[in-house]
Amino acid sequence: MTNKVTLEKLPTGVPGLDALLDGGVARYSFNVITGAPGSGKTTLAHQIMFALANPGRKALFFTVMGEPPLKMLRYQQQYSFFDLGKVGSSIRYLNLADDLQREGFDGVLERILKEVRDFGPELIFVDSFKSVVQATKDIVQSTASLQYFVQRLGVHLATWQATTFLLGEYAEAAQEENPIFTVADGIIHLSQTFEQDEMVRKISVVKMRGTAHLTGLHRFRITGDGLHVFPRLLGRAVPSGRVMPVTSFAASSGAPRRLSTGCAGLDSMLDGGLPANCSAVVTGPPGAGKTVLGVSFLNAGAGNGEHGIIVSFEHILSPSFNTPLKALIDQGSVTEIVLTSLDLSVEELVGAMLDAVERTGATRIVIDSLSALELAIAPQYRPHMFESLYRMLSHLHARGVTVMMIRHIASMSDTGFTQGDFIVDAIISMRYTEINHKLIKLISVPKLRGSRHSDEVRRFKTLENGIELGDPI
């Protein structure tokens, strides 16, 4: 061999999974999907099959002792990825139960070979492969001859240049002893456990030859669209065709572009506005005007033709309370993301934001609020909140997004600072003080990384469309 072989990757069609697989599953590879009953193996296989199958790339789906094809199809049709037009022409279902009972391994192999020769598929799925052993008459003989059977099947599959997926209900401990996993090119394991009274589903890529796949456990959810994987990543690659600025504005060789907050006085305190591609926290007690400032930031971007995103965990869209924000959403300048799942993870939030950024080209995001986010996050993820926020900001900065996060503080005397503030680039503090028996609103900029900023504490007023600064104290 004189030329280096490049593996062709097939995109799985499963959101988030290709990030774990370093771009997709290798064409002509031999893969095993494992997991307990109900973990999503059959749904994952169908989602991949319907994403890849077409008239030029046909698929065969063999069932052994699992669900009959008609019963399985009845439930798989409920998912949005199911395309009835592909069944029969691009996708064919076959039941091997009778062949297995009558003739054992030889009968199963002969039937597979015949169907492959007749149909000419490039995708082959067998569900469930474990039952091939359990259902045969002689278990001892079956176990002894399984490796030989798999090797024979693998040789034929390589000859036909097919990408194969074998499904089985294997425990992780059993994988070390089973010959299937020795010859497999890829192993994907699905699991589900109860954590804090919530069912948590996780996926891991145990093995994937020739690829820099991601290891570890990653959350996934099954919805009406099928599986959605939420990778634990420090930062995802920028989509092709979209030019992004440097990841950190402090690392830029020149002066960073400034983004207006919508308040000229505050922009002056920030030496011209927030640096593009930075992260800022706005702290303050209830009623200080934090959400008003966030909406003002989005409105200033809309005035320059920039799309914005509001991530809300609170009821802030009532027309009687936030007419300016509702107007921005109605005119299409701002996209709203509201997540209310009881077992929400930060990775799921990141996925929703990145999808919205890539769909709309948004350059500004306001998260209202970090305090509500901490309540919305499932209890098992709260101890790792700061780590998750760091990963979230890394994702967004990689796409050139400027992030403004709102955080409530408990009282007027609270400084509003937390141990996680080192991960943000800017802090804007809004608070009250009492002067001559009146509450006066004050604003200051305690932090603006890599840039000069005002050390003044200034009065401000909250208006319908933003804030207005007054004299320094």
N, C-alpha and C positions, 0 to 999 in steps of 0.2 A: 504493500500500500504506500503510495507516494503522495497522495493528496489527503489533506485533513478533512474528515467528514464533519459537516455541520448538521446538527439535529434540527429538523423542522418542527416547530411548535404548533400545536393545534389549540386555539383558544377554546376554553371549556364552555363559555356562555354563562358561567356562574359568577356573579359579581364578587370580587375580592379573591376568588380562588386562584386566578392566574398570577396574582401577586405572590402567593405562596409557592407556586410552581415555576417561578422565574419565566413567566410568559405563556405558560400553557403546558399541556401534556405532549410528550414527544411522539411524533408520528411513527407508527409501526411498533410502539412499545407495548409491553405486556404488564398490565396493571391489576392490582387487587384493591378492592374497596371493602373495608371491614367495619364491623360495629355491631352493637347489640340490637335486638328487635326494636323497631320504632325509632332508630337513630337517624334515619333518612337516607340509607344506602340506595334503595330503589329509586327514590325521588332524585337523588344526585345523579344516578346513572341515566335516568330519562332526561334530565335537564341537559346533560352533556350530549346525549344522543340526538335530541331534537335541535340543539344548537349546531351540530356538525353535519347531520345527515342531509343529503340533497340528491338529486338524480345522478350526479357524478360521484357521489360518495355515499353508497348505500350502507344500511345497517341491519344486522341480524340480532334479535334479542331472544336468547334461549332461556326458558324457565325449566327447572328440573323438578324439585319437589316443593317449591314455594307456591305462591298464588297462581291459579290458572290465569292465562293471559286476559280473558274477558273480565275477570274480577279486577285484575291489576289495572287494566285500561279504564275501567269505570271510575276509579279514583284518580288516576294520573290525568285524566281529561279535565279535572277541576283546576289544574294549574294553568297559568297564562302562557307558559312556554309550549304547551301541547298543541300540535298542529295536525289536525285530523287528515288534512290533505296529503301528509307525508306517509301515513300508514298504508301499507300495501304496495306503494310504488317505491318509496325510498327507505321505508322501515318495514321489516317483516318480523312477526312474532311466531315462535315455535315452542311446543311443549315436549320435553325429552323424558317425561316421567315414565311412559310406557317402555321406551327403549332401555332405560336404566333398569327397570324391574325385570324385563325379559332377558336382556343380554349383557347387563353390567357395563363395565368400562368400554369394552370393545364395541358394544352396540351404540353407546353414546358417542364415541369417537367417530364411528362410521357414519352416524346420522349427521354429525356436525360437518364432516368432510363433504358429504353429499350435498347438503344445503349450501355450503360455501361455494362448492363448484357450480351449482345451479344458479345461485343468486349473485355471486361475485361481489360480496360486501367488502368494504374497507374498514368497517367498524363492527366488532363482535362483542356482545354482552352475554354473560352467563350468570343467572340468578336462580338459586344460590349454589355456589360451587361446593360448599361444605357438605351439602346434602348428597352430593355424588358419592361420598364415602359412607355417610350414615345410612343411606337407603339401600346399599347393596347387601346381598345375602350373606356374604362372608366378610365381616369387618376386619379380621386379621389379614386376610388376603387383600382386601381393599387398601388397607394402610400400606402394606408392603409394596403394592404395585402402583400406588398413586404417583410416586415420583416418576416412574417410567411412563405412565400415562400422560402426565403433564409435560414431560420432555418431548414425547411424540407429538402432542398437541402443539407445543411451542414451535417445533420444527416446521410443521405444516403452516402455522400462522405466519412464520417468518417467510416461508416460500410465497404465500399469497400477499405478503405485505399488508397485513391487517393490524389495526390498533385494537387491542383487546382489553376488556374490563371484566374481571371475575368478582362476583359479590359473595360475601360469606359472613356469617355471624361468629367471628373469631374474637376471643379475648386477647388482649395484648400479650399475656404470658404464653399463650399457645402459639404465637407467631414464631417463636424461637425454634420450635420443634417441627413445624410443618414444612415439608419440601416445597410447597407452593411458593413460599416467601423467599426461598433461596433463588429460584429461577425468575422471580418477578422483577421487572425493571422499576416498577413504582408501587408503593403501598400507601394508601390513604386511609386513615382510621377516624371514625366518627364515634363520639361518646356523648352521653347525657347523664348528668348527675343533679341532685338537689343541693342547692346552696342557699341558705337563709330562706327556706321554704319556697324557693323559685327553681324551676327546671332550667338548667343551663346546658346548652349544647356547645360542644367544642370539636374542632377538627385539627388533625395533625398530619403532616406529610412525613411518614416514618422513613420512606426511602424513595428516591427518584434519581436514577442513574444519569450521569452526565449533565446534571443541572445544579446550579447554586440555589437549591430550594430553601425555603425558610423552615426552620425547625420550631419546636415548641407547640403549645396549645393556643388556638385562636378561636374566638367566639364565632358562632354562626346562628342564624335564625331561619326558620322555615315559615314562609308567608304564602300568600296566594300566587306569588311569582316564582316559588321554589326556594332554593337555598340562597342565602346572602351571607357571605363570609366577611368578617371584620378583622383584617390582619393587624397584629401588633407590630407596627412599623415606626421607625424614627422619622422617616420621610419617604414619600413615594416619588417615583420619577415623574417629571413634568411631561404631559402629553405632547406628542410630536406636533409641530406646527405652531406651538404657543411659546412666544419668547418671554422669559421671566427675568426680572432684575436679580441682582446678587441676593443671597439668602439673608445676610445681615447688613442693615444699612450702615452699621458702624465699620464694616469691612470694606465699604466702597471707597475707591480712590478719590472721588470727588464729593462735592456737597450733595447730599441726598435731595431728591424732590420732596417738597413739602405738600401735605394735604391739609386743606382748611377744615377746621372743626365747625365752621358755620358761625363762629363768633370771632370778630376781628380782634377784640381785646385778648381773648385766650390765645389766638394765633400769635399775637405779639409776645405773650409770655413764653410761648413755645419756640420763639425765634423764627416765626414764619409758618407755624403749623406742625402737625405730627409728621415726622419723617416717613416717607413711603416705605411699606413693607416692614413696619415695626408693630409691636404689640403694646397696648396701653391698658391700664386698669384705672377706672374711674370709681373712687370710693366715696361713701357718704351715707348719712342716716336716711331713713325714709322721708320723702318729701323734699330732699335737697335739690332735685332737678337732674339726677343722673340719667334717667331715661330720656328726658327732654334733650340733654346734650348728645346722647347717642343718636336720636332721631335727627338732630341738627347736623351731625357728622354725615349721616346718610344723605340728607337733603343737599348738603354742600357738594357731595359727590355726584348726585343726580343732576345738579346744575351744570356740571362739567361733562355730562354724558357717561359717567361711571355707574355701573350697576352695583347695587348693594344687597346684603343679606342680613336679615334680622333673625336671630335664633332666640326663641322665647320659651320660657318655662312658666310664665306668669300671664295673667289676663290683662294685656296691655293694649288690645286692639278695639276696645269698646269705643264707638264713635264719640261718646260723651267725654272720654278721657284722652284719646290720642287720635284726633282727627288728622293731624299732619302725617302720621305714620300710615294710617289707612289710605290717605290720598296717594302716597308714594307707592304703596302696594297696588292700588287700583290702577294707577297709570303705568305699571310695569317696570318702574325704576328700582323696586326693592322686592326681593323674594323672601317669603316668610317660611321659616322652618320651625315646626312645633312638634316636639317629641314627648309622648306621654306614657311610654312603656314602663311597666312596673319593674322590669329587670334591665333597665337601660345601662349600657356601658359607654365609656368615653369613646371607644373605638367605633361604636355604632353612630355616635354623634359626629365623629370625624368623617366617617363614610358619607353621611347625609350632607355635610357641608362641602366635602370635596366633589361629590356628584353635582351639587348646585353650582359650585364654582366653575366646573368644567362645562356645565350646560349653559350657564349665563355669561361667563367671562367676568364675574364679579371681582372687584378689587378692594371692596370694603365689607367688613363683617362686624356687626355689633351683637354681643352675647349678653342677654338680659335675663337672668343675672347669674354670676358664679355661685351666689348663695343659694339660689333656687336649683341650680344644676347639682350642687352637692346633695340636696334633698332628693332630686330626681334620680340620681345615680343609685343603682342597687347597692345595698349595704356592704356586700362582699368586695366592692370595688372602691369604696371610699378611702380605705387606708392608703391606697396608691394614687390618690387624687392629683398630687403635684407631679408625679411621674407622668400621669396620663395627660395633664395639661401641657407639659413640656413636649410630649410627642405630638399633641394636637397643633401646637404653635409651629413646630418644625414642619409639619405637613403644609400648613397654610403659608408659611414664609417661603417654602419651596415653590409656591405658585404665585408669589408676588402679591399676597393679600395683606392688607393692613387691618389689624384686629383691635377693636375696642371692647373691653370686657367690663361689665358693671358689677360692683360688689357692694352689698349692703354692710354697714357697720351697726353695732348694737345701740350705740348712744352717741350723743353729741360730743362727749368727752373722749370717745374711742379714737385712736389714731388711724385705725383702718388698715394698718400694715400687718402682713402675715409673713411666715417663714418662706412662702412661695413667691414673694415679690421679686426675688432675684432673677426669676426667669423672664420677666417682662422688661421692656425697654423704657416705658414711661409710666409715671403715676400722676394722676390728677386727683387732688383731694378737694372735696366739696363738704362743707360743714356749716353749722350754725354757731353763733355766739349771741349773748344777751348784752345789749348796750342800751342804757336808759330805758329799761323795762320793755325793750323791743328785741325780737329775734332778727338778727342780721345774718344773711348768707355770705359765706366767705369761700374763696377758691384759691388754691396754690398749686404749684408744680414741684413736688419734692424730688422728682427724678426724671431725667431725660438723658438716656445713655448716649454718649458720643456726641453730645451737642450742648452748647450753652443754653441756659434758660433762666427765666426770671426767678428771683428769690423773694419776690413780693407776695404779700397776702392781700387780695383785693376783694372788695364787696362785689356782689353780683345780684341781678334780678332774674327771675324765671319768667319768660314770656311764653306765648302760645307756640311760637315757632323756634325757640331757642333760648339762649341766655344772653344777658347784656351786662358787661362788666362796668363797675364804677371805680371810685378812687381807691388807692391803696390804704390799708390800715396803718 
